[in-house]
Amino acid sequence: MSDRNGDTYNVNNYFGSEQQPLLKPPPAPPKRVADDQLRRLQQEFARPDGMGEAYDVLVGERTLILHGEPGSGRASAARVLLCELPRDSGTYHELTPEAPEVGTGPWLSPDLIDERDRMLLDLSATDERTWCAVHDELSGFRYEVLRRHAFLALVVPGRFGERLSPQFTQFRREIGRPDEWEAVNRHLWLAGVHENVRDLAPPALRTYLDSGPRMRDLARLAERIGTAARGPGDFSAWCEAALAAQTDRTRDVADAVRRLRKGRQRALFLTTAMLEGARAEAVHRATSLLVDEAGSAHDERPLLEHKGLSLRLETVGAEAGPDARVRFTEPGFAEAARRLFWNDLPDVREPLGNWLTKALKVRGLDESDSAEAVARFTDLCLSTHEFERLTKLVERWTLDSAHRGTEVRAAAQLLQHGIEDERLNTRFRSAIYQWSTGRPSKHLREVLVEVCAKVMSIHHPEPALVRLHHLTRNEPHPSTVAREALLAYVNEDVRLKRRLLARLATTQSERHHRADADLFLYLTELPRSFLLAAPTREWLTVCWRMAFNLLDPGRWAVCTTRWLTTADHDDDLAEATLSILVDASDTSYPVLSRIYADARRSVSPELASRLLNSINTAQRARFTRVAPDLEVSPS
């Protein structure tokens, strides 16, 4: 019953020592990762017009509704504003509204608000249903924000901005575009490039910045300039190299494809685009797989009459460098080639997905190469909103017959990419929810656990908790993968532990009563405040009642004893502990006698005596209740 102290972060391997995690563990607890990203954003952020007025509204009204042109960095501006609030403000976190699980209920739970919290609600990419539900709840949710002295910044989707209720217009403010030169300068400074962009920029960079690119594209350009700066040349050369990589090369790629008449040549072109950076030998083998999958013809000439790989690569505008890794000679060619084949030859999409499954097992393909190929294919599907194609791949790669080291890891990487994508992450979260509430295969369950614990948890902590809870409920014995991940997750954040306790007490399902009662017993080491505060105290009583009614005494007795031992010599804690346990027992004699017998052997005589008095008082109250008047009045 003590708060977690210290900053040590232990990454658990939920799958046993003989198996490696599917995804790289985060460098710190999810909340710390989110905070680090926020600090980085503050350093990169160029303040646009309207920020000062927006800040004043947020401070004065504790609510800000922010809007602006798409690509102007609205969500980033809202994050920075929340972080600029006074230091005595509470925790920063992002809200993810979701439909209630059963019947009616809030899309935004007031339980998510702590005293003086700073909350972001980004609805810029939301759908009609979510917008209407959140808008209907916004007034009540704001009441709780004010009551708890918290702060709420809401990013409004442009298409719904005019549908705001008049009661919210006073909180609405617009921001402009940040200064492009300042934005690039800030990114480059963090990348170690300290030259002033405006003074040294070549004409091509000036033209590009004057075109009004999206803030996301500016950040990407600055990243490329920073990468080029690690090589030879001056600032002008770095800018030109970055701009060349940023330029749309679709027309050049289309011209190159037209010159390639044979299917196996085009297969090499597309394979190189999908596996750019991989070893030449792996690209060669993967190309043969694509030729087979697409129904093209292999070179039937004797082997010694075949063109060498280096010559064939030259034909498609690529080469193998000194490190034997294949790259196009022109920057930006790989991405443009992938998109050209995907968009101009839609029939290639299905065989390309089949090819990817086989290519993942190609000898010589590094794990990082495989991850890049999965990310590239996922991005292609996302660009045309082919969500079902991706979910079918996940299910295919996680069949119980799948090879865990390749397909299963690829499934985890695909879902990670989908959750991190702004376009369809809502649909990915929905798919993960559906899988979690069903009977996923062993491998799919492992994938879902890792994605929830390591990816979704960073910016969608509440949805991650919900899905881990369902995976734990449905976990077949003797597996404990989901339960261990869930407990490790909530133990890093008191807020999440409270949310899980609330779910156990209030989101009850007859099918899951026993599983929830058993899970609760792993949560009994709780912060002291949980036993002293009214809402959590009520939830604890409900959970203990479930445990007493549904589980064997041998399962819960050790936990009641631990509770009483922890409360010994602490009057307030002892009073709360005795009250919760006795109330939850419903004065059941077998329950109370077991608790008391164990207490006599493990706690001080004073606490044992107080327990006995509490039991006697509860029993007397039960037997002295006034019976109902059963006399029937004559008619």
C-alpha positions in Angstrom: 0.0 0.0 0.0 2.8 2.4 -0.7 3.5 4.7 -3.6 6.1 3.7 -6.1 9.4 5.5 -5.4 12.3 6.2 -7.6 12.7 6.4 -11.4 14.0 3.0 -12.2 12.2 1.4 -15.2 12.2 -2.3 -15.4 11.4 -3.7 -18.9 9.7 -7.1 -18.4 10.1 -9.9 -20.9 6.6 -11.3 -20.7 7.3 -14.3 -22.9 10.0 -16.1 -20.9 13.8 -16.0 -21.0 14.0 -18.2 -24.1 12.2 -15.8 -26.4 13.1 -12.2 -27.3 10.5 -9.4 -27.3 8.8 -8.7 -30.6 9.3 -4.9 -30.3 12.1 -2.9 -28.9 11.3 -1.9 -25.3 10.8 1.9 -24.8 13.7 3.6 -23.2 11.6 4.6 -20.1 8.1 4.2 -18.8 5.5 5.3 -21.5 4.6 8.4 -19.6 8.3 9.5 -19.4 8.7 8.8 -23.2 5.7 11.0 -23.8 7.2 13.8 -21.6 10.5 13.5 -23.4 8.8 13.9 -26.7 7.0 16.9 -25.4 10.2 18.6 -24.2 11.7 18.0 -27.7 8.7 19.5 -29.3 9.0 22.6 -27.1 12.6 23.1 -28.3 11.7 22.6 -32.0 8.5 24.7 -32.0 8.4 28.0 -33.8 5.6 30.2 -32.3 2.9 31.3 -34.7 0.7 34.3 -34.6 -2.1 33.9 -32.1 -0.2 31.9 -29.5 -0.2 34.7 -26.9 -3.9 35.2 -27.1 -4.6 31.5 -27.0 -2.4 31.1 -23.9 -4.3 33.9 -22.1 -7.6 32.1 -22.8 -6.2 28.8 -21.6 -5.0 30.3 -18.3 -8.1 32.4 -17.7 -10.8 30.0 -18.7 -9.0 26.7 -18.2 -10.4 25.7 -21.6 -9.0 26.4 -25.1 -10.5 25.4 -28.4 -7.8 25.8 -31.0 -8.3 25.8 -34.7 -6.2 26.8 -37.8 -5.4 25.7 -41.3 -4.5 22.0 -41.8 -0.7 21.6 -41.7 -0.2 24.6 -39.5 0.8 22.6 -36.4 -2.4 23.0 -34.4 -1.9 19.9 -32.2 1.7 20.8 -31.6 0.7 24.4 -30.6 -1.8 23.0 -28.1 0.8 20.7 -26.6 3.3 23.5 -26.2 0.6 25.8 -24.6 -0.3 23.2 -22.1 3.4 22.7 -21.2 3.9 26.5 -20.8 1.4 26.6 -17.9 2.7 27.3 -14.4 5.0 24.6 -13.0 2.6 23.8 -10.2 0.1 22.4 -12.7 -0.5 18.7 -12.6 0.3 15.9 -15.0 0.1 16.4 -18.8 -1.8 13.7 -20.6 -3.7 13.2 -23.9 -7.3 12.0 -24.0 -8.5 9.4 -26.4 -12.3 9.3 -26.6 -13.8 5.9 -27.3 -17.3 4.5 -27.4 -18.6 3.1 -24.1 -18.1 -0.7 -24.0 -21.5 -1.7 -22.8 -24.8 0.2 -23.1 -24.6 3.9 -22.5 -21.8 5.7 -20.9 -19.3 8.6 -21.3 -16.9 8.8 -24.2 -14.7 11.0 -21.9 -14.7 9.7 -18.3 -14.4 12.3 -15.5 -12.2 9.8 -13.7 -9.4 10.7 -16.1 -9.1 14.2 -14.5 -6.8 14.7 -11.6 -6.2 17.9 -9.7 -4.6 20.6 -11.9 -4.1 18.2 -14.8 -3.1 19.5 -18.3 -5.1 17.6 -20.9 -5.0 17.6 -24.7 -8.1 16.4 -26.7 -7.0 16.3 -30.3 -10.0 15.7 -32.6 -8.4 17.0 -35.8 -8.6 13.5 -37.5 -11.8 12.2 -35.8 -14.9 10.9 -37.5 -18.5 12.2 -37.4 -19.7 9.8 -34.7 -16.8 10.6 -32.3 -17.1 14.4 -32.9 -20.9 14.4 -32.1 -20.5 12.3 -29.0 -17.6 14.3 -27.6 -19.4 17.6 -28.4 -22.5 16.5 -26.5 -20.4 15.6 -23.4 -18.1 18.6 -23.6 -20.1 20.8 -21.2 -20.3 18.2 -18.5 -16.6 17.3 -18.9 -15.6 20.9 -18.7 -17.5 21.2 -15.4 -15.3 18.5 -14.0 -12.2 20.3 -15.5 -13.1 23.5 -13.6 -14.0 21.6 -10.4 -10.6 20.0 -10.3 -8.7 23.1 -11.3 -7.4 21.4 -14.5 -6.8 22.7 -18.0 -8.2 21.4 -21.3 -6.9 22.2 -24.8 -9.2 21.0 -27.6 -8.1 20.8 -31.3 -11.1 21.1 -33.5 -11.3 19.4 -36.9 -11.8 22.0 -39.6 -14.9 20.4 -41.1 -16.7 20.5 -37.7 -15.4 23.9 -36.5 -18.6 25.8 -37.5 -20.8 23.3 -35.6 -19.5 24.2 -32.2 -22.2 25.1 -29.8 -22.4 28.9 -29.1 -21.6 28.3 -25.4 -18.0 27.3 -26.5 -17.2 30.1 -29.0 -15.7 32.2 -26.2 -13.0 29.6 -25.8 -12.2 29.4 -29.5 -9.0 30.9 -30.9 -7.2 30.6 -34.2 -3.4 30.3 -34.7 -1.5 31.1 -37.9 1.4 29.3 -39.6 4.7 29.5 -37.8 7.5 31.3 -39.6 9.1 28.7 -41.9 12.6 30.0 -41.5 12.4 29.9 -37.7 10.9 26.4 -37.8 13.8 25.1 -39.9 16.4 26.9 -37.8 15.1 25.4 -34.6 15.1 21.9 -36.0 18.6 22.3 -37.4 19.9 23.7 -34.1 18.8 20.6 -32.3 20.5 18.5 -35.1 23.8 20.3 -34.4 23.7 22.6 -37.5 24.1 26.1 -36.1 24.2 28.1 -39.3 21.5 30.7 -39.9 19.3 29.3 -42.6 18.1 32.6 -43.9 21.7 34.0 -44.4 23.1 30.9 -46.1 20.1 29.4 -47.9 20.5 28.6 -51.6 17.8 29.9 -54.0 16.1 26.4 -54.2 15.5 26.4 -50.4 14.1 29.9 -50.5 11.6 28.8 -53.2 10.6 25.8 -51.3 10.0 27.6 -48.0 8.0 30.3 -49.9 5.7 27.6 -51.2 4.0 27.1 -47.8 4.9 23.5 -47.1 3.2 21.6 -44.2 5.0 21.8 -40.9 5.5 18.1 -41.0 7.3 18.4 -44.3 9.5 21.2 -43.0 10.5 19.0 -40.1 11.4 16.2 -42.5 13.5 18.5 -44.6 15.4 19.8 -41.6 16.1 16.2 -40.6 17.5 15.5 -44.0 19.7 18.6 -43.9 21.0 17.5 -40.6 21.8 14.0 -42.0 23.5 15.6 -45.0 25.6 17.7 -42.6 27.3 14.6 -41.3 28.9 14.2 -44.7 31.1 16.4 -46.9 30.2 19.8 -48.5 28.9 23.1 -47.2 25.5 24.3 -46.1 24.3 25.0 -49.6 25.2 21.5 -50.7 23.5 20.0 -47.7 20.3 21.9 -48.5 20.4 20.9 -52.2 20.8 17.2 -51.3 17.9 17.4 -48.8 15.7 19.1 -51.3 16.5 16.5 -53.9 15.4 13.8 -51.6 12.3 15.8 -50.7 11.3 16.4 -54.4 8.6 14.3 -55.9 10.3 12.0 -58.4 7.2 10.3 -59.7 7.7 11.6 -63.3 11.3 10.5 -63.4 10.4 7.0 -62.0 7.5 6.7 -64.6 10.0 7.4 -67.4 12.4 4.8 -66.0 9.7 2.2 -65.7 8.6 2.8 -69.3 12.1 1.9 -70.4 12.0 -1.4 -68.6 10.1 -3.8 -70.9 10.5 -7.1 -69.1 8.6 -8.2 -66.0 11.7 -9.4 -64.2 13.3 -6.0 -64.7 10.3 -4.3 -63.2 10.4 -6.9 -60.4 14.0 -5.9 -59.6 13.0 -2.2 -59.7 10.1 -2.7 -57.3 12.0 -5.1 -55.0 14.9 -2.6 -54.8 12.3 0.1 -53.8 10.8 -2.1 -51.1 14.2 -3.3 -49.8 16.5 -0.3 -50.4 19.4 -0.5 -48.0 19.3 -4.4 -47.8 22.2 -6.5 -49.0 22.4 -7.2 -52.7 22.2 -11.0 -52.2 18.9 -10.6 -50.3 17.5 -8.2 -53.0 18.4 -10.8 -55.7 16.6 -13.6 -53.9 13.6 -11.5 -53.1 13.3 -10.4 -56.7 13.0 -14.0 -57.8 10.1 -14.4 -55.3 8.3 -11.4 -56.8 8.8 -12.7 -60.3 7.1 -15.9 -59.3 4.3 -14.1 -57.4 3.6 -11.7 -60.2 3.6 -14.4 -62.9 6.5 -13.0 -64.8 9.1 -15.1 -66.7 12.5 -15.9 -65.4 15.6 -15.7 -67.6 15.7 -19.2 -69.2 19.2 -18.8 -70.6 22.0 -20.8 -69.1 23.2 -19.3 -65.8 26.6 -18.2 -67.2 24.8 -16.2 -69.8 22.7 -14.2 -67.3 23.6 -10.5 -66.7 25.4 -9.9 -63.5 23.5 -8.4 -60.6 25.5 -5.2 -60.7 24.6 -4.7 -64.3 20.9 -5.5 -63.7 20.9 -3.0 -60.8 22.4 -0.3 -63.1 19.6 -0.9 -65.5 17.0 0.1 -62.9 19.1 3.0 -61.6 20.5 1.4 -58.5 23.9 0.1 -57.3 25.4 -1.9 -54.5 27.8 0.2 -52.4 31.0 -0.8 -50.7 28.9 -2.2 -47.9 27.2 -4.5 -50.5 23.9 -2.8 -49.7 21.6 -1.7 -52.6 20.5 1.9 -53.1 19.1 4.0 -55.9 21.6 6.4 -57.3 19.0 9.2 -57.3 17.5 10.5 -54.0 13.8 10.0 -53.5 13.6 7.3 -56.2 12.7 4.4 -53.8 9.6 6.1 -52.3 8.4 7.4 -55.7 8.8 3.9 -57.2 6.8 2.3 -54.5 4.0 4.8 -54.9 4.0 4.6 -58.7 3.7 0.8 -58.8 1.0 0.9 -56.0 -1.1 3.6 -57.6 -0.6 2.9 -61.3 -0.8 -0.9 -61.1 -3.4 -1.6 -58.4 -3.4 -5.3 -59.4 0.1 -5.6 -58.0 -1.1 -4.9 -54.4 -2.3 -8.5 -53.6 0.8 -10.3 -55.0 3.0 -7.7 -53.3 1.5 -8.6 -49.9 2.0 -12.3 -50.6 5.6 -11.5 -51.7 6.2 -9.6 -48.5 5.3 -12.7 -46.4 7.8 -14.8 -48.3 10.5 -12.1 -48.5 10.6 -11.8 -44.7 12.3 -15.2 -44.6 14.9 -14.5 -47.3 18.4 -15.4 -46.2 20.6 -12.3 -45.8 17.7 -10.0 -44.8 18.5 -8.2 -41.5 15.9 -7.7 -38.9 16.1 -4.0 -39.6 15.6 -4.6 -43.3 12.5 -6.6 -42.6 11.1 -3.9 -40.4 11.7 -1.3 -43.1 9.9 -3.5 -45.7 6.9 -4.0 -43.3 6.8 -0.2 -42.6 6.9 0.6 -46.4 4.2 -1.8 -47.3 2.1 -0.6 -44.4 2.5 3.0 -45.5 1.4 2.1 -49.0 -1.8 0.5 -47.7 -2.4 3.5 -45.4 -2.0 5.9 -48.4 -5.0 4.3 -50.1 -6.9 3.4 -46.8 -6.6 -0.3 -47.4 -7.0 -1.1 -43.8 -8.5 -4.6 -44.2 -5.5 -5.7 -46.2 -3.3 -4.9 -43.3 -5.5 -6.6 -40.6 -5.7 -9.8 -42.8 -1.9 -9.8 -42.9 -1.7 -9.5 -39.1 -4.1 -12.5 -38.7 -2.2 -14.5 -41.3 1.2 -13.8 -39.7 0.0 -14.7 -36.2 -1.5 -18.1 -36.9 -0.3 -20.6 -34.4 1.7 -22.3 -37.2 3.6 -19.0 -37.9 7.3 -18.7 -37.3 7.6 -16.4 -34.3 10.9 -14.9 -35.4 9.7 -13.5 -38.7 5.9 -13.2 -39.4 4.9 -12.6 -35.8 7.5 -9.9 -35.3 6.4 -8.4 -38.6 2.8 -8.4 -37.3 3.9 -6.4 -34.2 5.8 -4.0 -36.4 2.8 -3.5 -38.7 0.5 -2.7 -35.8 3.1 -0.3 -34.3 3.3 1.6 -37.6 -0.5 1.7 -37.8 -1.0 3.0 -34.2 1.6 5.7 -34.8 0.0 6.8 -38.1 -2.3 9.8 -37.8 -4.6 8.8 -40.6 -6.0 5.4 -39.5 -4.8 4.9 -35.9 -8.4 5.0 -34.7 -9.3 2.1 -36.9 -6.2 0.2 -35.7 -7.2 0.8 -32.1 -10.7 -0.5 -32.9 -9.2 -3.7 -34.5 -7.0 -4.3 -31.5 -10.1 -3.9 -29.3 -12.0 -6.5 -31.3 -9.2 -9.0 -31.2 -8.6 -8.4 -27.5 -12.2 -9.1 -26.6 -12.3 -12.3 -28.6 -10.2 -15.4 -28.6 -6.9 -14.4 -30.4 -4.4 -17.1 -31.3 -1.4 -17.4 -29.0 0.9 -15.4 -31.3 -1.7 -12.7 -31.9 -2.2 -12.3 -28.2 1.6 -11.9 -27.7 1.6 -9.2 -30.5 -1.4 -7.3 -29.0 0.2 -7.3 -25.5 3.4 -5.8 -26.8 1.8 -3.2 -29.0 -0.5 -2.1 -26.2 2.2 -2.0 -23.6 5.0 -0.5 -25.7 3.3 1.6 -28.4 -0.3 2.5 -27.6 0.5 3.3 -24.0 2.6 6.3 -24.9 -0.1 8.5 -26.4 -3.3 6.5 -25.7 -2.8 5.2 -22.2 -6.5 4.6 -21.4 -7.2 2.6 -24.5 -4.0 0.6 -23.9 -5.2 -0.2 -20.4 -8.7 -1.3 -21.6 -7.2 -3.7 -24.2 -4.7 -5.2 -21.8 -7.5 -5.8 -19.3 -9.6 -7.7 -21.9 -6.5 -9.7 -23.0 -6.0 -10.6 -19.3 -9.6 -11.6 -18.8 -9.5 -13.9 -21.9 -6.1 -15.3 -21.3 -6.1 -19.1 -21.3 -4.5 -20.9 -18.4 -1.6 -21.3 -17.8 -0.4 -18.3 -19.8 0.3 -15.1 -17.8 1.6 -12.9 -20.6 -1.2 -10.4 -20.6 -1.6 -10.2 -16.9 2.1 -9.6 -16.2 2.1 -6.9 -18.9 -1.0 -5.2 -17.5 0.3 -5.2 -13.9 3.7 -3.9 -15.0 1.9 -1.1 -16.9 -0.3 0.1 -14.1 2.4 -0.1 -11.5 4.2 2.6 -13.4 1.4 5.1 -13.0 -1.0 5.6 -10.0 -3.6 7.1 -12.3 -3.7 3.9 -14.4 -3.9 1.8 -11.3 -6.9 3.7 -10.2 -8.5 3.4 -13.6 -8.0 -0.4 -13.5 -9.5 -0.6 -10.1 -12.5 1.4 -11.3 -12.9 -1.0 -14.2 -12.8 -4.0 -12.0 -15.5 -2.5 -9.7 -17.8 -0.9 -12.3 -17.3 -2.5 -15.7 -18.6 -5.9 -14.6 -19.5 -8.7 -16.9 -20.9 -12.0 -15.6 -18.6 -13.9 -17.9 -15.5 -12.2 -16.4 -16.5 -11.9 -12.7 -14.1 -14.7 -11.6 -11.2 -13.5 -13.8 -11.7 -9.9 -12.5 -11.8 -11.0 -8.9 -8.6 -13.0 -9.4 -6.9 -10.1 -11.1 -7.9 -7.8 -8.2 -5.9 -9.9 -5.8 -2.7 -9.0 -7.7 -3.5 -5.4 -7.2 -3.8 -5.4 -3.4 -0.5 -3.5 -2.9 -2.0 -0.1 -3.3 -1.2 3.5 -2.5 -2.4 4.5 1.0 -4.6 7.2 -0.5 -6.7 4.6 -2.2 -8.0 3.3 1.1 -8.6 6.7 2.5 -10.5 8.3 -0.4 -14.2 7.7 -0.8 -14.4 6.7 -4.5 -11.5 4.2 -4.4 -12.6 2.9 -1.0 -16.0 2.0 -2.5 -14.4 0.3 -5.5 -12.1 -1.7 -3.1 -15.2 -2.9 -1.2 -16.9 -4.1 -4.3 -13.7 -5.9 -5.5 -13.2 -7.6 -2.2 -16.8 -8.7 -2.2 -16.3 -10.4 -5.6 -13.2 -12.1 -4.3 -14.9 -13.4 -1.2 -17.9 -14.6 -3.2 -16.2 -16.2 -6.1 -12.7 -17.4 -5.1 -11.5 -20.1 -2.8 -10.4 -18.8 0.7 -6.9 -20.1 0.0 -6.6 -17.6 -2.9 -7.7 -14.5 -1.0 -6.6 -15.2 2.6 -2.9 -14.3 1.9 -4.0 -11.0 0.5 -6.3 -10.0 3.4 -3.4 -10.9 5.8 -1.0 -8.7 3.8 -3.5 -5.8 4.0 -3.9 -6.1 7.7 -0.1 -6.5 8.3 0.5 -3.3 6.2 -2.1 -1.4 8.2 -0.8 -2.4 11.6 0.3 0.5 13.8 -1.4 3.1 11.5 -4.7 4.1 12.9 -6.2 5.8 9.8 -5.1 3.0 7.5 -6.2 0.3 10.0 -9.7 1.9 10.3 -10.1 2.0 6.5 -8.8 -1.5 6.0 -11.1 -3.1 8.7 -14.1 -1.2 7.4 -13.5 -2.3 3.7 -12.9 -6.0 4.6 -15.8 -6.3 7.0 -18.2 -4.5 4.7 -17.2 -6.6 1.8 -17.7 -9.8 3.7 -21.5 -9.1 4.1 -20.9 -10.6 7.6 -20.4 -14.0 6.1 -19.2 -16.2 9.0 -16.8 -18.4 7.0 -15.1 -15.3 5.5 -14.8 -13.3 8.8 -13.7 -16.3 10.8 -10.9 -17.0 8.3 -9.8 -13.4 8.3 -9.8 -13.2 12.1 -8.0 -16.5 12.5 -5.2 -15.4 10.1 -5.0 -12.0 11.7 -4.4 -13.5 15.2 -1.3 -15.2 13.9 0.1 -12.3 11.9 -0.8 -8.8 13.4 -0.5 -7.1 16.7 -3.0 -8.0 19.5 -4.3 -4.5 19.3 -5.2 -4.7 15.6 -6.7 -8.2 16.1 -8.9 -6.9 18.9 -10.0 -4.0 16.7 -10.9 -6.5 13.9 -12.9 -8.6 16.3 -14.8 -5.5 17.5 -15.5 -4.5 13.9 -16.9 -7.9 13.2 -19.1 -8.0 16.3 -20.4 -4.5 15.5 -21.3 -5.5 11.9 -23.0 -8.7 13.0 -25.0 -6.9 15.7 -26.1 -4.3 13.2 -27.3 -7.1 10.8 -29.4 -8.9 13.4 -30.9 -5.8 14.9 -32.2 -4.3 11.7 -35.9 -3.5 11.9 -37.9 -6.2 10.1 -40.4 -5.0 7.5 -44.1 -4.7 8.6 -45.7 -7.8 7.1 -49.2 -6.9 8.4 -51.7 -6.7 5.5 -54.3 -3.9 5.8 -57.9 -5.1 5.3 -59.3 -4.1 2.0 
